[in-house]
Amino acid sequence: MPRKACSSGRPKVLARVAQPSVGNAQALESAVLQQREQNSAEVDEQAKSNASTSGTDGEDLAVELAKIANDVKGEEISVLHVAPLVYWTSYLVLVTVNSRPQLQAVIARMERRAKELDRESSFVSRGRSAWEVLDFGDVVVHIFTPDQREYYDLESFYGAAEEVSLPFISEQRSSPDWASQLR
């Protein structure tokens, strides 16, 4: 870079500033689009890889994880098929729990079962939060306290999603003493 002496006698560095041009803008836009396509392909490949490493498809895994939540006395359990709405997963499992120990028990049992199926969560929020997330790629599990579930209201946010039937819940409700189980 050219140097020029300033009034103090020290050399002054003159920087060359690149002038933006239409060609540079187009090249930048092209590079950004290529990166987006590459990122999207990587996300798709990861989802396929996660699903193919197991003999369990997404819906089966989602229902199985919902059953585990039910066994640990989770409430308001629902499984939503969100694949037509989002690119990053196929199913959401939503569960309400009433305490932090119950929340931890649900997470531990779900992780144990997933590991048996050669599935691992790529993300587990392990704070002292009242809302925890397990991400299995094609299945994402949200475990909330009642206040958090009401506040975030994911059912409304994904209102266009199809709800997956959970046979173990309808079996319980059809049993003669179903109402007494609620007390």
CNS distance restraints for C-alpha pairs under 8 A (distance, minus, plus):
assign (resid   1 and name CA) (resid  13 and name CA) 6.88 0.50 0.50
assign (resid   1 and name CA) (resid  14 and name CA) 6.65 0.50 0.50
assign (resid   1 and name CA) (resid  15 and name CA) 6.87 0.50 0.50
assign (resid   1 and name CA) (resid  16 and name CA) 7.76 0.50 0.50
assign (resid   2 and name CA) (resid  13 and name CA) 6.50 0.50 0.50
assign (resid   2 and name CA) (resid  14 and name CA) 6.14 0.50 0.50
assign (resid   3 and name CA) (resid  11 and name CA) 5.81 0.50 0.50
assign (resid   3 and name CA) (resid  12 and name CA) 5.52 0.50 0.50
assign (resid   3 and name CA) (resid  13 and name CA) 4.96 0.50 0.50
assign (resid   3 and name CA) (resid  14 and name CA) 6.36 0.50 0.50
assign (resid   4 and name CA) (resid  11 and name CA) 5.38 0.50 0.50
assign (resid   4 and name CA) (resid  12 and name CA) 5.03 0.50 0.50
assign (resid   4 and name CA) (resid  13 and name CA) 6.62 0.50 0.50
assign (resid   4 and name CA) (resid  14 and name CA) 7.51 0.50 0.50
assign (resid   5 and name CA) (resid   9 and name CA) 5.54 0.50 0.50
assign (resid   5 and name CA) (resid  10 and name CA) 5.61 0.50 0.50
assign (resid   5 and name CA) (resid  11 and name CA) 4.27 0.50 0.50
assign (resid   5 and name CA) (resid  12 and name CA) 5.47 0.50 0.50
assign (resid   6 and name CA) (resid  10 and name CA) 5.92 0.50 0.50
assign (resid   6 and name CA) (resid  11 and name CA) 6.09 0.50 0.50
assign (resid   6 and name CA) (resid  12 and name CA) 5.79 0.50 0.50
assign (resid  20 and name CA) (resid  24 and name CA) 6.38 0.50 0.50
assign (resid  20 and name CA) (resid  25 and name CA) 7.25 0.50 0.50
assign (resid  21 and name CA) (resid  25 and name CA) 6.34 0.50 0.50
assign (resid  22 and name CA) (resid  26 and name CA) 6.18 0.50 0.50
assign (resid  23 and name CA) (resid  27 and name CA) 6.11 0.50 0.50
assign (resid  24 and name CA) (resid  28 and name CA) 6.06 0.50 0.50
assign (resid  25 and name CA) (resid  29 and name CA) 6.10 0.50 0.50
assign (resid  26 and name CA) (resid  30 and name CA) 6.04 0.50 0.50
assign (resid  27 and name CA) (resid  31 and name CA) 6.14 0.50 0.50
assign (resid  28 and name CA) (resid  32 and name CA) 6.17 0.50 0.50
assign (resid  29 and name CA) (resid  33 and name CA) 6.21 0.50 0.50
assign (resid  30 and name CA) (resid  34 and name CA) 6.18 0.50 0.50
assign (resid  31 and name CA) (resid  35 and name CA) 6.18 0.50 0.50
assign (resid  32 and name CA) (resid  36 and name CA) 6.23 0.50 0.50
assign (resid  33 and name CA) (resid  37 and name CA) 6.24 0.50 0.50
assign (resid  34 and name CA) (resid  38 and name CA) 6.14 0.50 0.50
assign (resid  35 and name CA) (resid  39 and name CA) 6.03 0.50 0.50
assign (resid  36 and name CA) (resid  40 and name CA) 6.04 0.50 0.50
assign (resid  37 and name CA) (resid  41 and name CA) 6.10 0.50 0.50
assign (resid  38 and name CA) (resid  42 and name CA) 6.17 0.50 0.50
assign (resid  39 and name CA) (resid  43 and name CA) 6.20 0.50 0.50
assign (resid  40 and name CA) (resid  44 and name CA) 6.17 0.50 0.50
assign (resid  41 and name CA) (resid  45 and name CA) 6.03 0.50 0.50
assign (resid  42 and name CA) (resid  46 and name CA) 6.06 0.50 0.50
assign (resid  43 and name CA) (resid  47 and name CA) 6.21 0.50 0.50
assign (resid  43 and name CA) (resid  88 and name CA) 7.38 0.50 0.50
assign (resid  44 and name CA) (resid  48 and name CA) 6.21 0.50 0.50
assign (resid  45 and name CA) (resid  49 and name CA) 6.00 0.50 0.50
assign (resid  46 and name CA) (resid  50 and name CA) 6.02 0.50 0.50
assign (resid  46 and name CA) (resid 137 and name CA) 7.63 0.50 0.50
assign (resid  47 and name CA) (resid  51 and name CA) 6.15 0.50 0.50
assign (resid  47 and name CA) (resid  88 and name CA) 7.97 0.50 0.50
assign (resid  47 and name CA) (resid  89 and name CA) 7.75 0.50 0.50
assign (resid  47 and name CA) (resid 137 and name CA) 5.45 0.50 0.50
assign (resid  47 and name CA) (resid 138 and name CA) 6.18 0.50 0.50
assign (resid  48 and name CA) (resid  52 and name CA) 5.93 0.50 0.50
assign (resid  49 and name CA) (resid  53 and name CA) 6.11 0.50 0.50
assign (resid  50 and name CA) (resid  54 and name CA) 7.36 0.50 0.50
assign (resid  50 and name CA) (resid 119 and name CA) 7.20 0.50 0.50
assign (resid  50 and name CA) (resid 136 and name CA) 7.42 0.50 0.50
assign (resid  50 and name CA) (resid 137 and name CA) 6.26 0.50 0.50
assign (resid  50 and name CA) (resid 138 and name CA) 7.48 0.50 0.50
assign (resid  51 and name CA) (resid  56 and name CA) 7.50 0.50 0.50
assign (resid  51 and name CA) (resid  57 and name CA) 6.34 0.50 0.50
assign (resid  51 and name CA) (resid  58 and name CA) 6.95 0.50 0.50
assign (resid  51 and name CA) (resid 137 and name CA) 7.55 0.50 0.50
assign (resid  51 and name CA) (resid 138 and name CA) 6.73 0.50 0.50
assign (resid  53 and name CA) (resid 118 and name CA) 6.78 0.50 0.50
assign (resid  53 and name CA) (resid 119 and name CA) 7.31 0.50 0.50
assign (resid  54 and name CA) (resid 117 and name CA) 6.11 0.50 0.50
assign (resid  54 and name CA) (resid 118 and name CA) 6.02 0.50 0.50
assign (resid  54 and name CA) (resid 119 and name CA) 6.73 0.50 0.50
assign (resid  55 and name CA) (resid 117 and name CA) 7.60 0.50 0.50
assign (resid  56 and name CA) (resid  60 and name CA) 5.97 0.50 0.50
assign (resid  56 and name CA) (resid  61 and name CA) 6.01 0.50 0.50
assign (resid  56 and name CA) (resid 117 and name CA) 7.48 0.50 0.50
assign (resid  57 and name CA) (resid  61 and name CA) 6.22 0.50 0.50
assign (resid  58 and name CA) (resid  62 and name CA) 6.03 0.50 0.50
assign (resid  58 and name CA) (resid  90 and name CA) 6.96 0.50 0.50
assign (resid  58 and name CA) (resid  91 and name CA) 6.88 0.50 0.50
assign (resid  58 and name CA) (resid 138 and name CA) 5.65 0.50 0.50
assign (resid  58 and name CA) (resid 139 and name CA) 6.09 0.50 0.50
assign (resid  59 and name CA) (resid  63 and name CA) 6.13 0.50 0.50
assign (resid  59 and name CA) (resid  91 and name CA) 6.92 0.50 0.50
assign (resid  59 and name CA) (resid 139 and name CA) 7.98 0.50 0.50
assign (resid  60 and name CA) (resid  64 and name CA) 6.08 0.50 0.50
assign (resid  61 and name CA) (resid  65 and name CA) 6.09 0.50 0.50
assign (resid  61 and name CA) (resid 139 and name CA) 7.39 0.50 0.50
assign (resid  62 and name CA) (resid  66 and name CA) 6.16 0.50 0.50
assign (resid  62 and name CA) (resid  79 and name CA) 6.76 0.50 0.50
assign (resid  62 and name CA) (resid  91 and name CA) 6.66 0.50 0.50
assign (resid  62 and name CA) (resid  92 and name CA) 7.41 0.50 0.50
assign (resid  62 and name CA) (resid  93 and name CA) 6.31 0.50 0.50
assign (resid  62 and name CA) (resid 139 and name CA) 6.11 0.50 0.50
assign (resid  63 and name CA) (resid  67 and name CA) 6.16 0.50 0.50
assign (resid  63 and name CA) (resid  79 and name CA) 7.08 0.50 0.50
assign (resid  63 and name CA) (resid 166 and name CA) 6.65 0.50 0.50
assign (resid  64 and name CA) (resid  68 and name CA) 6.39 0.50 0.50
assign (resid  65 and name CA) (resid  69 and name CA) 6.38 0.50 0.50
assign (resid  65 and name CA) (resid  93 and name CA) 7.67 0.50 0.50
assign (resid  65 and name CA) (resid 110 and name CA) 5.97 0.50 0.50
assign (resid  66 and name CA) (resid  70 and name CA) 6.24 0.50 0.50
assign (resid  66 and name CA) (resid  77 and name CA) 6.56 0.50 0.50
assign (resid  66 and name CA) (resid  78 and name CA) 7.31 0.50 0.50
assign (resid  66 and name CA) (resid  79 and name CA) 7.29 0.50 0.50
assign (resid  66 and name CA) (resid  93 and name CA) 6.53 0.50 0.50
assign (resid  66 and name CA) (resid  95 and name CA) 7.69 0.50 0.50
assign (resid  67 and name CA) (resid  71 and name CA) 6.18 0.50 0.50
assign (resid  67 and name CA) (resid 168 and name CA) 7.06 0.50 0.50
assign (resid  68 and name CA) (resid  72 and name CA) 6.40 0.50 0.50
assign (resid  68 and name CA) (resid 106 and name CA) 7.12 0.50 0.50
assign (resid  68 and name CA) (resid 109 and name CA) 6.91 0.50 0.50
assign (resid  68 and name CA) (resid 110 and name CA) 6.56 0.50 0.50
assign (resid  69 and name CA) (resid  73 and name CA) 6.41 0.50 0.50
assign (resid  69 and name CA) (resid  74 and name CA) 4.98 0.50 0.50
assign (resid  69 and name CA) (resid  75 and name CA) 7.94 0.50 0.50
assign (resid  69 and name CA) (resid  77 and name CA) 7.54 0.50 0.50
assign (resid  69 and name CA) (resid  95 and name CA) 6.95 0.50 0.50
assign (resid  69 and name CA) (resid 106 and name CA) 5.72 0.50 0.50
assign (resid  69 and name CA) (resid 110 and name CA) 7.84 0.50 0.50
assign (resid  70 and name CA) (resid  74 and name CA) 4.96 0.50 0.50
assign (resid  70 and name CA) (resid  75 and name CA) 6.97 0.50 0.50
assign (resid  70 and name CA) (resid  77 and name CA) 7.29 0.50 0.50
assign (resid  72 and name CA) (resid 102 and name CA) 7.29 0.50 0.50
assign (resid  72 and name CA) (resid 105 and name CA) 7.22 0.50 0.50
assign (resid  72 and name CA) (resid 106 and name CA) 6.28 0.50 0.50
assign (resid  73 and name CA) (resid  97 and name CA) 7.71 0.50 0.50
assign (resid  74 and name CA) (resid  95 and name CA) 6.05 0.50 0.50
assign (resid  74 and name CA) (resid  96 and name CA) 5.68 0.50 0.50
assign (resid  74 and name CA) (resid  97 and name CA) 5.22 0.50 0.50
assign (resid  74 and name CA) (resid 106 and name CA) 7.87 0.50 0.50
assign (resid  75 and name CA) (resid  95 and name CA) 6.08 0.50 0.50
assign (resid  75 and name CA) (resid  96 and name CA) 4.96 0.50 0.50
assign (resid  75 and name CA) (resid  97 and name CA) 6.26 0.50 0.50
assign (resid  76 and name CA) (resid  94 and name CA) 7.62 0.50 0.50
assign (resid  76 and name CA) (resid  95 and name CA) 5.98 0.50 0.50
assign (resid  76 and name CA) (resid  96 and name CA) 5.85 0.50 0.50
assign (resid  77 and name CA) (resid  93 and name CA) 7.29 0.50 0.50
assign (resid  77 and name CA) (resid  94 and name CA) 5.60 0.50 0.50
assign (resid  77 and name CA) (resid  95 and name CA) 4.67 0.50 0.50
assign (resid  77 and name CA) (resid  96 and name CA) 6.84 0.50 0.50
assign (resid  78 and name CA) (resid  93 and name CA) 5.83 0.50 0.50
assign (resid  78 and name CA) (resid  94 and name CA) 5.25 0.50 0.50
assign (resid  78 and name CA) (resid  95 and name CA) 6.80 0.50 0.50
assign (resid  78 and name CA) (resid 163 and name CA) 7.11 0.50 0.50
assign (resid  78 and name CA) (resid 164 and name CA) 7.44 0.50 0.50
assign (resid  78 and name CA) (resid 166 and name CA) 7.75 0.50 0.50
assign (resid  79 and name CA) (resid  91 and name CA) 6.68 0.50 0.50
assign (resid  79 and name CA) (resid  92 and name CA) 5.58 0.50 0.50
assign (resid  79 and name CA) (resid  93 and name CA) 4.49 0.50 0.50
assign (resid  79 and name CA) (resid  94 and name CA) 6.32 0.50 0.50
assign (resid  79 and name CA) (resid 163 and name CA) 5.86 0.50 0.50
assign (resid  79 and name CA) (resid 164 and name CA) 5.38 0.50 0.50
assign (resid  79 and name CA) (resid 165 and name CA) 7.72 0.50 0.50
assign (resid  79 and name CA) (resid 166 and name CA) 7.82 0.50 0.50
assign (resid  80 and name CA) (resid  91 and name CA) 5.51 0.50 0.50
assign (resid  80 and name CA) (resid  92 and name CA) 5.12 0.50 0.50
assign (resid  80 and name CA) (resid  93 and name CA) 6.52 0.50 0.50
assign (resid  80 and name CA) (resid 161 and name CA) 5.87 0.50 0.50
assign (resid  80 and name CA) (resid 162 and name CA) 5.69 0.50 0.50
assign (resid  80 and name CA) (resid 163 and name CA) 4.58 0.50 0.50
assign (resid  80 and name CA) (resid 164 and name CA) 5.85 0.50 0.50
assign (resid  81 and name CA) (resid  90 and name CA) 5.90 0.50 0.50
assign (resid  81 and name CA) (resid  91 and name CA) 4.67 0.50 0.50
assign (resid  81 and name CA) (resid  92 and name CA) 6.68 0.50 0.50
assign (resid  81 and name CA) (resid 161 and name CA) 5.62 0.50 0.50
assign (resid  81 and name CA) (resid 162 and name CA) 5.21 0.50 0.50
assign (resid  81 and name CA) (resid 163 and name CA) 6.19 0.50 0.50
assign (resid  81 and name CA) (resid 164 and name CA) 6.63 0.50 0.50
assign (resid  82 and name CA) (resid  86 and name CA) 6.16 0.50 0.50
assign (resid  82 and name CA) (resid  89 and name CA) 7.10 0.50 0.50
assign (resid  82 and name CA) (resid  90 and name CA) 5.23 0.50 0.50
assign (resid  82 and name CA) (resid  91 and name CA) 5.49 0.50 0.50
assign (resid  82 and name CA) (resid  92 and name CA) 6.94 0.50 0.50
assign (resid  82 and name CA) (resid 158 and name CA) 7.35 0.50 0.50
assign (resid  82 and name CA) (resid 161 and name CA) 5.23 0.50 0.50
assign (resid  82 and name CA) (resid 162 and name CA) 7.12 0.50 0.50
assign (resid  83 and name CA) (resid  87 and name CA) 6.56 0.50 0.50
assign (resid  83 and name CA) (resid  88 and name CA) 7.97 0.50 0.50
assign (resid  83 and name CA) (resid  89 and name CA) 6.15 0.50 0.50
assign (resid  83 and name CA) (resid  90 and name CA) 4.10 0.50 0.50
assign (resid  83 and name CA) (resid  91 and name CA) 6.78 0.50 0.50
assign (resid  84 and name CA) (resid  90 and name CA) 7.92 0.50 0.50
assign (resid  84 and name CA) (resid 161 and name CA) 7.80 0.50 0.50
assign (resid  85 and name CA) (resid 158 and name CA) 7.91 0.50 0.50
assign (resid  85 and name CA) (resid 160 and name CA) 7.80 0.50 0.50
assign (resid  85 and name CA) (resid 161 and name CA) 7.20 0.50 0.50
assign (resid  86 and name CA) (resid  90 and name CA) 7.64 0.50 0.50
assign (resid  88 and name CA) (resid 137 and name CA) 7.41 0.50 0.50
assign (resid  88 and name CA) (resid 138 and name CA) 7.53 0.50 0.50
assign (resid  89 and name CA) (resid 137 and name CA) 5.92 0.50 0.50
assign (resid  89 and name CA) (resid 138 and name CA) 4.49 0.50 0.50
assign (resid  89 and name CA) (resid 139 and name CA) 6.02 0.50 0.50
assign (resid  89 and name CA) (resid 140 and name CA) 6.93 0.50 0.50
assign (resid  90 and name CA) (resid 138 and name CA) 4.90 0.50 0.50
assign (resid  90 and name CA) (resid 139 and name CA) 6.05 0.50 0.50
assign (resid  91 and name CA) (resid 138 and name CA) 6.23 0.50 0.50
assign (resid  91 and name CA) (resid 139 and name CA) 4.75 0.50 0.50
assign (resid  91 and name CA) (resid 140 and name CA) 6.35 0.50 0.50
assign (resid  92 and name CA) (resid 139 and name CA) 5.82 0.50 0.50
assign (resid  92 and name CA) (resid 140 and name CA) 4.98 0.50 0.50
assign (resid  92 and name CA) (resid 141 and name CA) 5.74 0.50 0.50
assign (resid  92 and name CA) (resid 142 and name CA) 7.34 0.50 0.50
assign (resid  93 and name CA) (resid 139 and name CA) 7.30 0.50 0.50
assign (resid  93 and name CA) (resid 140 and name CA) 6.28 0.50 0.50
assign (resid  93 and name CA) (resid 141 and name CA) 4.58 0.50 0.50
assign (resid  93 and name CA) (resid 142 and name CA) 6.09 0.50 0.50
assign (resid  94 and name CA) (resid 141 and name CA) 6.11 0.50 0.50
assign (resid  94 and name CA) (resid 142 and name CA) 5.01 0.50 0.50
assign (resid  94 and name CA) (resid 143 and name CA) 6.11 0.50 0.50
assign (resid  94 and name CA) (resid 144 and name CA) 7.81 0.50 0.50
assign (resid  95 and name CA) (resid 141 and name CA) 7.84 0.50 0.50
assign (resid  95 and name CA) (resid 142 and name CA) 6.30 0.50 0.50
assign (resid  95 and name CA) (resid 143 and name CA) 4.84 0.50 0.50
assign (resid  95 and name CA) (resid 144 and name CA) 6.23 0.50 0.50
assign (resid  96 and name CA) (resid 143 and name CA) 5.86 0.50 0.50
assign (resid  96 and name CA) (resid 144 and name CA) 4.91 0.50 0.50
assign (resid  96 and name CA) (resid 145 and name CA) 5.47 0.50 0.50
assign (resid  96 and name CA) (resid 146 and name CA) 5.94 0.50 0.50
assign (resid  96 and name CA) (resid 149 and name CA) 6.99 0.50 0.50
assign (resid  97 and name CA) (resid 102 and name CA) 6.28 0.50 0.50
assign (resid  97 and name CA) (resid 103 and name CA) 5.95 0.50 0.50
assign (resid  97 and name CA) (resid 143 and name CA) 6.96 0.50 0.50
assign (resid  97 and name CA) (resid 144 and name CA) 6.04 0.50 0.50
assign (resid  97 and name CA) (resid 145 and name CA) 5.17 0.50 0.50
assign (resid  97 and name CA) (resid 146 and name CA) 6.94 0.50 0.50
assign (resid  98 and name CA) (resid 102 and name CA) 6.80 0.50 0.50
assign (resid  98 and name CA) (resid 103 and name CA) 7.70 0.50 0.50
assign (resid  98 and name CA) (resid 145 and name CA) 5.68 0.50 0.50
assign (resid  98 and name CA) (resid 146 and name CA) 6.94 0.50 0.50
assign (resid  99 and name CA) (resid 103 and name CA) 6.24 0.50 0.50
assign (resid  99 and name CA) (resid 145 and name CA) 7.04 0.50 0.50
assign (resid 100 and name CA) (resid 104 and name CA) 6.18 0.50 0.50
assign (resid 100 and name CA) (resid 130 and name CA) 7.32 0.50 0.50
assign (resid 101 and name CA) (resid 105 and name CA) 6.13 0.50 0.50
assign (resid 102 and name CA) (resid 106 and name CA) 6.24 0.50 0.50
assign (resid 103 and name CA) (resid 107 and name CA) 6.35 0.50 0.50
assign (resid 103 and name CA) (resid 143 and name CA) 6.86 0.50 0.50
assign (resid 103 and name CA) (resid 144 and name CA) 7.78 0.50 0.50
assign (resid 104 and name CA) (resid 108 and name CA) 6.08 0.50 0.50
assign (resid 105 and name CA) (resid 109 and name CA) 6.16 0.50 0.50
assign (resid 106 and name CA) (resid 110 and name CA) 6.09 0.50 0.50
assign (resid 107 and name CA) (resid 111 and name CA) 6.02 0.50 0.50
assign (resid 107 and name CA) (resid 134 and name CA) 7.79 0.50 0.50
assign (resid 108 and name CA) (resid 112 and name CA) 6.09 0.50 0.50
assign (resid 109 and name CA) (resid 113 and name CA) 6.22 0.50 0.50
assign (resid 110 and name CA) (resid 114 and name CA) 6.07 0.50 0.50
assign (resid 111 and name CA) (resid 115 and name CA) 6.05 0.50 0.50
assign (resid 111 and name CA) (resid 120 and name CA) 7.15 0.50 0.50
assign (resid 111 and name CA) (resid 121 and name CA) 7.37 0.50 0.50
assign (resid 112 and name CA) (resid 116 and name CA) 6.42 0.50 0.50
assign (resid 113 and name CA) (resid 117 and name CA) 6.51 0.50 0.50
assign (resid 114 and name CA) (resid 118 and name CA) 6.29 0.50 0.50
assign (resid 114 and name CA) (resid 119 and name CA) 4.86 0.50 0.50
assign (resid 114 and name CA) (resid 120 and name CA) 6.13 0.50 0.50
assign (resid 115 and name CA) (resid 119 and name CA) 5.17 0.50 0.50
assign (resid 115 and name CA) (resid 120 and name CA) 5.87 0.50 0.50
assign (resid 119 and name CA) (resid 136 and name CA) 6.90 0.50 0.50
assign (resid 120 and name CA) (resid 136 and name CA) 6.18 0.50 0.50
assign (resid 121 and name CA) (resid 134 and name CA) 5.75 0.50 0.50
assign (resid 121 and name CA) (resid 135 and name CA) 4.93 0.50 0.50
assign (resid 121 and name CA) (resid 136 and name CA) 4.63 0.50 0.50
assign (resid 121 and name CA) (resid 137 and name CA) 7.66 0.50 0.50
assign (resid 122 and name CA) (resid 134 and name CA) 7.54 0.50 0.50
assign (resid 122 and name CA) (resid 135 and name CA) 5.60 0.50 0.50
assign (resid 122 and name CA) (resid 136 and name CA) 6.24 0.50 0.50
assign (resid 122 and name CA) (resid 137 and name CA) 7.50 0.50 0.50
assign (resid 123 and name CA) (resid 133 and name CA) 7.20 0.50 0.50
assign (resid 123 and name CA) (resid 134 and name CA) 5.76 0.50 0.50
assign (resid 123 and name CA) (resid 135 and name CA) 5.24 0.50 0.50
assign (resid 123 and name CA) (resid 136 and name CA) 7.87 0.50 0.50
assign (resid 124 and name CA) (resid 132 and name CA) 7.14 0.50 0.50
assign (resid 124 and name CA) (resid 133 and name CA) 5.60 0.50 0.50
assign (resid 124 and name CA) (resid 134 and name CA) 4.94 0.50 0.50
assign (resid 124 and name CA) (resid 135 and name CA) 6.87 0.50 0.50
assign (resid 125 and name CA) (resid 132 and name CA) 5.45 0.50 0.50
assign (resid 125 and name CA) (resid 133 and name CA) 5.69 0.50 0.50
assign (resid 125 and name CA) (resid 134 and name CA) 7.31 0.50 0.50
assign (resid 126 and name CA) (resid 132 and name CA) 7.10 0.50 0.50
assign (resid 130 and name CA) (resid 144 and name CA) 5.76 0.50 0.50
assign (resid 130 and name CA) (resid 145 and name CA) 5.51 0.50 0.50
assign (resid 130 and name CA) (resid 148 and name CA) 6.60 0.50 0.50
assign (resid 131 and name CA) (resid 142 and name CA) 6.92 0.50 0.50
assign (resid 131 and name CA) (resid 143 and name CA) 5.61 0.50 0.50
assign (resid 131 and name CA) (resid 144 and name CA) 4.40 0.50 0.50
assign (resid 131 and name CA) (resid 145 and name CA) 6.59 0.50 0.50
assign (resid 131 and name CA) (resid 148 and name CA) 6.56 0.50 0.50
assign (resid 131 and name CA) (resid 149 and name CA) 8.00 0.50 0.50
assign (resid 132 and name CA) (resid 142 and name CA) 5.91 0.50 0.50
assign (resid 132 and name CA) (resid 143 and name CA) 5.23 0.50 0.50
assign (resid 132 and name CA) (resid 144 and name CA) 6.56 0.50 0.50
assign (resid 133 and name CA) (resid 140 and name CA) 7.06 0.50 0.50
assign (resid 133 and name CA) (resid 141 and name CA) 5.54 0.50 0.50
assign (resid 133 and name CA) (resid 142 and name CA) 4.77 0.50 0.50
assign (resid 133 and name CA) (resid 143 and name CA) 6.38 0.50 0.50
assign (resid 134 and name CA) (resid 140 and name CA) 5.74 0.50 0.50
assign (resid 134 and name CA) (resid 141 and name CA) 5.01 0.50 0.50
assign (resid 134 and name CA) (resid 142 and name CA) 6.76 0.50 0.50
assign (resid 135 and name CA) (resid 139 and name CA) 6.34 0.50 0.50
assign (resid 135 and name CA) (resid 140 and name CA) 4.49 0.50 0.50
assign (resid 135 and name CA) (resid 141 and name CA) 6.41 0.50 0.50
assign (resid 136 and name CA) (resid 140 and name CA) 5.85 0.50 0.50
assign (resid 144 and name CA) (resid 148 and name CA) 5.75 0.50 0.50
assign (resid 144 and name CA) (resid 149 and name CA) 5.47 0.50 0.50
assign (resid 145 and name CA) (resid 149 and name CA) 6.19 0.50 0.50
assign (resid 146 and name CA) (resid 150 and name CA) 6.14 0.50 0.50
assign (resid 147 and name CA) (resid 151 and name CA) 6.05 0.50 0.50
assign (resid 148 and name CA) (resid 152 and name CA) 6.05 0.50 0.50
assign (resid 149 and name CA) (resid 153 and name CA) 5.64 0.50 0.50
assign (resid 149 and name CA) (resid 154 and name CA) 7.44 0.50 0.50
assign (resid 153 and name CA) (resid 157 and name CA) 6.58 0.50 0.50
assign (resid 154 and name CA) (resid 158 and name CA) 5.99 0.50 0.50
assign (resid 155 and name CA) (resid 159 and name CA) 5.60 0.50 0.50
assign (resid 166 and name CA) (resid 170 and name CA) 6.71 0.50 0.50
assign (resid 167 and name CA) (resid 171 and name CA) 6.01 0.50 0.50
assign (resid 168 and name CA) (resid 172 and name CA) 6.23 0.50 0.50
assign (resid 169 and name CA) (resid 173 and name CA) 6.26 0.50 0.50
assign (resid 170 and name CA) (resid 174 and name CA) 6.09 0.50 0.50
assign (resid 171 and name CA) (resid 175 and name CA) 6.47 0.50 0.50
assign (resid 172 and name CA) (resid 178 and name CA) 6.16 0.50 0.50
assign (resid 173 and name CA) (resid 178 and name CA) 5.21 0.50 0.50
assign (resid 173 and name CA) (resid 179 and name CA) 7.81 0.50 0.50
assign (resid 174 and name CA) (resid 178 and name CA) 6.83 0.50 0.50
assign (resid 177 and name CA) (resid 181 and name CA) 6.56 0.50 0.50
assign (resid 178 and name CA) (resid 182 and name CA) 7.07 0.50 0.50
assign (resid 179 and name CA) (resid 183 and name CA) 7.44 0.50 0.50
